[in-house]
Amino acid sequence: MEGSSKPAESRTVETPIGTFVIDLLTEDLGGVYPGMRRYTVEIHYAGQSVYHYVINSYEQPPHTLFSTDEVANIVFGRLIYDIKARPEHYTKALPPVRRALPGAAYDVVILQGSPRQFGNSATLAGWCADEASRQRRSVHIFPVHEMDIRPCSGCYACYNQGVCPVEDDMPAIIKAIEEASLLIIATPVYTNTVPAALKAVIDRGQALHARRTLLSTPIAAKGLLIAVAGRPGPEPFECVRSVTGAFMRNIGIHPAEEITVDRMDTRQDVRAIEGLEDRVRAAVASLLKVSGETKAHIG
């Protein structure tokens, strides 16, 4: 939810081509992270927003030369002089600050975390997609290892406008999850956690947390984890469960169910495990029914 916003300073600037108003706004986002504050410098001309600069206190690393509020005030002061010097530079209206993300919407989004194109996780993802189609739901599998997903840099810039500044394939995943009824993660266990490409997606999901928080947009999707491990027993899945569960809760999805398959070093092929395909399909069908009822209730 947006924090309370108030003008810290406002200035009217008269120029040969008209009057400009420049505001410095401060917002308390302590409800998102302890002590977080956001500063926005915005210029208005002819009733339209023509410039904005946003920075939050979590962007500034320790021991920087200027604090966040000092940076905002420096920008505010310099823009006053710049408006006077070249007012024609500040006359074009800006698009909405928190813009829509590119990409398509689907009822079911599947993050296929294995780099093996025809491996067991891919088979499990395929079963999920087929069942979603049987339930007359749109579905898309994201093979994350084939996508350009860069690591999160921890810049916190997504808490300024609800958009990650990194230009890669991640916005399409965020857009899809925003609109989904069901998020499925199909993954192998790599060194007691998820593969690197999937972990990058999970970390970059922080931008979706920012969008959901700042834009007050709840996510109605349910979550399903399907994980396979070579070793026997529950221990290999503990970290995977923790990582994927934290990811889902962080973006407003409460994991509803999980299916774990161990001993794959000896079993080899999930297709040979009796009853597993039926179990996966039943879980997808059940969660889609629950998700549909939840969305209808919210609507």
C-alpha positions as CSV (number, residue, x, y, z in Angstrom):
1,M,0.0,0.0,0.0
2,E,1.2,3.5,-0.8
3,G,2.7,5.5,2.1
4,S,1.4,8.9,3.1
5,S,2.6,11.6,0.7
6,K,3.1,15.3,1.4
7,P,4.9,18.1,-0.4
8,A,8.1,18.9,1.4
9,E,8.7,21.9,-0.8
10,S,7.0,23.5,-3.8
11,R,8.2,26.3,-6.1
12,T,6.6,28.2,-8.9
13,V,9.0,29.2,-11.8
14,E,8.0,31.8,-14.3
15,T,9.6,31.5,-17.8
16,P,9.0,33.2,-21.2
17,I,6.9,30.2,-22.3
18,G,4.8,29.9,-19.2
19,T,4.6,28.9,-15.5
20,F,6.2,25.8,-14.1
21,V,5.5,24.2,-10.7
22,I,8.1,22.0,-9.2
23,D,7.3,19.8,-6.1
24,L,9.4,17.8,-3.8
25,L,7.3,15.0,-2.3
26,T,8.2,12.7,0.6
27,E,6.5,9.4,1.4
28,D,6.8,7.2,4.5
29,L,7.1,3.6,3.3
30,G,8.0,2.2,6.7
31,G,5.2,-0.2,6.3
32,V,7.1,-1.9,3.5
33,Y,10.6,-1.8,5.0
34,P,11.7,-0.3,8.3
35,G,12.7,3.3,7.8
36,M,12.0,3.4,4.1
37,R,11.2,6.8,2.6
38,R,10.6,7.8,-1.0
39,Y,11.4,11.2,-2.5
40,T,9.8,12.4,-5.7
41,V,10.7,15.5,-7.6
42,E,8.0,16.4,-10.1
43,I,7.6,19.2,-12.6
44,H,4.2,20.4,-13.9
45,Y,3.6,22.5,-16.9
46,A,0.2,23.4,-18.4
47,G,-1.6,21.1,-16.1
48,Q,0.6,18.0,-17.0
49,S,3.4,16.2,-15.4
50,V,6.5,16.7,-17.6
51,Y,9.3,15.4,-15.4
52,H,9.8,13.2,-12.4
53,Y,12.8,11.9,-10.5
54,V,12.3,9.3,-7.8
55,I,14.7,7.9,-5.2
56,N,14.2,5.9,-2.0
57,S,16.3,5.6,1.1
58,Y,17.0,1.9,0.5
59,E,18.8,2.7,-2.7
60,Q,21.6,4.5,-0.9
61,P,24.4,2.1,0.3
62,P,26.1,2.8,3.6
63,H,28.8,5.5,3.8
64,T,27.6,7.5,0.7
65,L,28.6,11.1,0.4
66,F,25.0,12.4,0.5
67,S,21.9,11.0,2.2
68,T,18.8,10.3,0.2
69,D,17.0,13.5,1.4
70,E,20.1,15.5,0.5
71,V,20.1,14.0,-3.0
72,A,16.5,14.8,-3.5
73,N,17.0,18.4,-2.4
74,I,20.0,18.8,-4.6
75,V,18.0,17.6,-7.6
76,F,15.1,19.9,-6.7
77,G,17.4,22.9,-6.5
78,R,19.3,22.2,-9.7
79,L,16.0,21.6,-11.6
80,I,14.8,25.1,-10.6
81,Y,17.8,26.7,-12.3
82,D,17.5,24.3,-15.3
83,I,13.9,25.2,-15.9
84,K,14.8,28.9,-16.0
85,A,17.7,28.2,-18.3
86,R,15.9,25.9,-20.8
87,P,12.2,25.8,-20.2
88,E,11.4,24.3,-23.6
89,H,13.1,21.1,-22.4
90,Y,10.3,20.5,-19.9
91,T,7.1,20.8,-22.0
92,K,6.3,17.3,-23.1
93,A,3.8,15.3,-21.0
94,L,5.2,12.0,-19.5
95,P,3.5,8.6,-19.8
96,P,2.1,7.2,-16.5
97,V,4.8,6.7,-14.0
98,R,3.9,3.1,-13.0
99,R,3.5,1.8,-16.5
100,A,1.9,-1.5,-17.5
101,L,4.3,-4.4,-18.1
102,P,4.7,-6.0,-21.5
103,G,3.6,-9.6,-22.0
104,A,0.6,-11.8,-22.1
105,A,-1.8,-13.0,-19.4
106,Y,-2.5,-16.6,-18.6
107,D,-4.7,-18.5,-16.2
108,V,-1.8,-20.9,-15.3
109,V,1.8,-19.9,-15.2
110,I,4.5,-22.7,-15.0
111,L,8.1,-21.9,-14.1
112,Q,10.1,-24.9,-15.4
113,G,13.3,-24.7,-13.5
114,S,15.4,-27.4,-15.0
115,P,18.0,-26.7,-17.7
116,R,17.3,-30.2,-19.1
117,Q,14.8,-29.6,-21.9
118,F,13.4,-33.1,-21.8
119,G,14.1,-34.0,-18.2
120,N,11.7,-35.0,-15.4
121,S,10.8,-31.5,-14.4
122,A,9.9,-30.7,-18.1
123,T,7.7,-33.8,-18.1
124,L,5.9,-32.8,-14.9
125,A,5.4,-29.3,-16.3
126,G,3.9,-30.8,-19.4
127,W,1.4,-32.8,-17.4
128,C,0.4,-29.6,-15.6
129,A,0.0,-27.7,-18.8
130,D,-2.0,-30.5,-20.4
131,E,-4.4,-30.7,-17.4
132,A,-4.8,-26.9,-17.4
133,S,-5.8,-27.1,-21.1
134,R,-8.3,-29.9,-20.3
135,Q,-9.8,-27.5,-17.7
136,R,-10.2,-24.9,-20.5
137,R,-7.6,-22.6,-18.9
138,S,-4.9,-20.7,-20.8
139,V,-1.5,-21.8,-19.8
140,H,2.2,-21.0,-20.5
141,I,5.4,-22.7,-19.5
142,F,8.4,-20.4,-18.9
143,P,11.6,-22.4,-19.5
144,V,13.6,-20.0,-17.3
145,H,17.0,-21.5,-18.3
146,E,16.4,-20.5,-21.9
147,M,15.4,-16.9,-21.0
148,D,17.5,-13.8,-20.4
149,I,17.0,-13.4,-16.7
150,R,19.8,-11.4,-15.0
151,P,20.5,-11.5,-11.3
152,C,18.9,-9.1,-8.9
153,S,21.3,-6.3,-7.9
154,G,19.5,-5.3,-4.8
155,C,19.1,-1.7,-6.0
156,Y,15.6,-1.3,-4.6
157,A,14.7,0.9,-7.5
158,C,11.6,-1.2,-8.1
159,Y,10.1,0.5,-5.0
160,N,10.1,3.8,-6.8
161,Q,7.8,3.0,-9.6
162,G,6.9,-0.7,-9.3
163,V,9.1,-1.6,-12.3
164,C,12.6,-3.2,-12.3
165,P,15.1,-1.1,-14.2
166,V,16.9,-4.2,-15.6
167,E,16.0,-4.8,-19.3
168,D,15.6,-8.5,-19.9
169,D,12.8,-11.1,-20.1
170,M,11.7,-10.9,-16.5
171,P,8.8,-8.4,-17.1
172,A,6.9,-11.0,-19.1
173,I,7.1,-13.4,-16.1
174,I,6.0,-10.7,-13.7
175,K,3.1,-9.7,-16.0
176,A,2.0,-13.4,-16.3
177,I,2.1,-14.0,-12.5
178,E,0.1,-10.9,-11.8
179,E,-2.8,-12.2,-13.9
180,A,-2.6,-15.9,-13.1
181,S,-5.0,-18.1,-11.2
182,L,-2.3,-20.7,-10.5
183,L,1.5,-20.5,-10.3
184,I,3.3,-23.8,-10.6
185,I,7.0,-24.3,-10.0
186,A,8.4,-27.5,-11.4
187,T,12.1,-27.9,-10.4
188,P,14.8,-30.4,-9.7
189,V,16.9,-30.2,-6.5
190,Y,20.4,-28.8,-7.2
191,T,22.7,-28.9,-4.2
192,N,19.7,-28.9,-1.9
193,T,18.1,-25.9,-3.6
194,V,16.7,-24.7,-6.9
195,P,18.9,-24.3,-10.1
196,A,20.6,-21.0,-10.7
197,A,18.2,-19.7,-13.4
198,L,15.1,-20.3,-11.3
199,K,16.8,-18.7,-8.3
200,A,17.4,-15.6,-10.4
201,V,13.7,-15.5,-11.2
202,I,12.8,-15.9,-7.5
203,D,15.1,-13.0,-6.5
204,R,13.9,-10.8,-9.3
205,G,10.3,-11.4,-8.0
206,Q,11.1,-8.6,-5.6
207,A,9.8,-6.3,-8.3
208,L,6.5,-8.0,-8.1
209,H,6.4,-7.5,-4.4
210,A,7.1,-3.8,-5.0
211,R,4.3,-3.6,-7.6
212,R,1.8,-5.4,-5.3
213,T,2.7,-3.3,-2.3
214,L,2.9,0.1,-4.0
215,L,-0.1,-0.3,-6.3
216,S,-2.2,-2.1,-3.7
217,T,-3.0,-4.9,-6.2
218,P,-3.7,-8.3,-4.5
219,I,-2.8,-11.5,-6.3
220,A,-5.5,-14.2,-6.2
221,A,-3.4,-17.0,-7.5
222,K,-2.7,-20.3,-5.7
223,G,0.7,-21.9,-5.7
224,L,1.9,-25.4,-6.4
225,L,5.5,-26.7,-6.0
226,I,6.5,-29.9,-7.8
227,A,10.1,-30.9,-7.0
228,V,12.2,-34.0,-7.9
229,A,15.4,-35.1,-6.1
230,G,17.9,-37.8,-6.7
231,R,18.4,-38.8,-3.1
232,P,15.8,-40.5,-0.9
233,G,13.8,-38.9,1.9
234,P,12.5,-35.5,2.7
235,E,15.8,-33.7,3.5
236,P,16.7,-32.7,-0.1
237,F,13.4,-30.8,-0.4
238,E,13.8,-28.7,2.8
239,C,15.7,-25.8,1.2
240,V,13.7,-25.9,-2.0
241,R,10.5,-25.7,0.0
242,S,11.8,-22.8,2.0
243,V,13.0,-20.8,-1.0
244,T,10.0,-21.3,-3.2
245,G,7.6,-20.8,-0.3
246,A,9.3,-17.5,0.6
247,F,9.0,-16.4,-3.0
248,M,5.3,-17.1,-3.2
249,R,4.5,-15.5,0.1
250,N,6.5,-12.5,-0.8
251,I,4.4,-11.8,-3.9
252,G,1.1,-12.6,-2.1
253,I,0.6,-16.2,-3.1
254,H,0.1,-18.7,-0.3
255,P,1.5,-22.1,-1.3
256,A,-1.5,-24.4,-1.3
257,E,0.1,-27.7,-2.1
258,E,3.4,-29.5,-3.0
259,I,4.3,-32.7,-4.7
260,T,7.8,-34.1,-4.0
261,V,9.4,-37.0,-5.8
262,D,12.6,-38.5,-4.3
263,R,14.9,-41.4,-5.3
264,M,15.1,-40.3,-8.9
265,D,18.8,-41.5,-9.0
266,T,17.3,-45.0,-9.0
267,R,13.8,-44.4,-10.4
268,Q,15.2,-42.4,-13.4
269,D,11.9,-41.6,-15.2
270,V,8.9,-40.0,-13.5
271,R,6.7,-41.5,-16.2
272,A,7.5,-44.9,-14.7
273,I,6.1,-44.0,-11.2
274,E,2.7,-45.4,-10.8
275,G,0.0,-42.9,-10.0
276,L,2.2,-39.8,-10.2
277,E,0.7,-38.4,-13.3
278,D,-2.8,-38.8,-11.9
279,R,-1.7,-37.1,-8.7
280,V,-0.2,-34.1,-10.5
281,R,-3.3,-33.7,-12.7
282,A,-5.7,-34.0,-9.7
283,A,-3.7,-31.3,-7.9
284,V,-3.8,-28.9,-10.8
285,A,-7.6,-29.4,-11.4
286,S,-8.3,-29.0,-7.7
287,L,-6.3,-25.8,-7.3
288,L,-7.9,-24.3,-10.4
289,K,-11.3,-24.9,-9.0
290,V,-10.3,-23.2,-5.7
291,S,-8.6,-20.3,-7.5
292,G,-11.8,-19.8,-9.6
293,E,-13.9,-19.6,-6.5
294,T,-11.5,-17.2,-4.9
295,K,-11.4,-14.8,-7.9
296,A,-15.2,-14.9,-8.1
297,H,-15.4,-14.0,-4.4
298,I,-13.0,-11.1,-4.8
299,G,-14.8,-9.9,-7.9
